[in-house]
Amino acid sequence: MSQSPAPVPSVLVEAPARLDQVTAGPYGAFLKGLVDAGAQRLILDLAALEYLGSAGVRSLVVEIGRAHV
């Protein structure tokens, strides 16, 4: 009899309206805290996101990559 895999710790997080050079640092730190606390999957709700700058993209890529390690 095979067992189903254990559920992966997931967290649903909302993005701010703007994710740019001003907000990317604090938002990345927030995501890092979630990953450090054990989240292995970050589910991002981007419904409120109106602007995504390159610094915001970087913060998302770095922390999502850390969550999947």
C-alpha positions in Angstrom: 0.0 0.0 0.0 1.5 3.3 -1.0 1.2 6.4 1.2 0.5 9.8 -0.2 3.3 12.3 0.3 3.1 14.6 3.3 1.6 18.0 2.6 4.2 20.7 1.9 4.0 23.7 4.2 2.4 26.5 2.1 1.7 30.1 2.8 -0.7 32.4 0.8 0.7 36.0 0.7 -0.7 39.1 -0.9 1.6 41.4 -2.9 1.5 45.1 -2.3 0.1 47.5 -5.0 3.7 48.4 -5.9 6.7 46.2 -5.8 9.6 48.4 -6.7 13.0 49.5 -5.3 11.3 51.1 -2.3 9.1 48.2 -1.3 11.1 45.2 -2.6 13.5 45.2 0.4 10.9 45.0 3.1 8.7 42.7 1.1 11.6 40.4 0.4 12.5 40.4 4.1 8.9 39.4 4.9 9.0 36.5 2.4 12.4 35.5 3.8 10.9 35.3 7.3 8.2 33.0 6.0 10.7 30.7 4.4 12.9 30.7 7.4 9.9 29.8 9.5 9.4 26.7 7.4 7.3 27.6 4.4 8.3 25.5 1.5 5.7 26.8 -1.0 4.8 30.5 -1.3 1.5 31.1 -3.1 1.5 34.7 -4.3 -1.8 36.6 -4.7 -0.9 39.3 -7.2 -4.4 40.7 -7.6 -3.6 44.0 -6.0 -0.3 44.4 -7.8 -0.3 47.5 -10.1 3.4 47.9 -10.7 6.3 45.4 -10.7 9.8 46.8 -11.1 13.0 44.9 -11.6 13.9 45.1 -7.8 10.5 43.5 -7.1 11.1 40.7 -9.6 14.4 40.0 -8.0 12.9 39.8 -4.5 10.3 37.4 -5.7 12.7 35.2 -7.6 15.2 35.0 -4.7 12.7 34.0 -2.0 10.6 31.7 -4.2 13.9 29.9 -5.1 14.8 29.6 -1.4 11.4 28.1 -0.6 11.9 25.3 -3.1 15.4 24.3 -2.0 
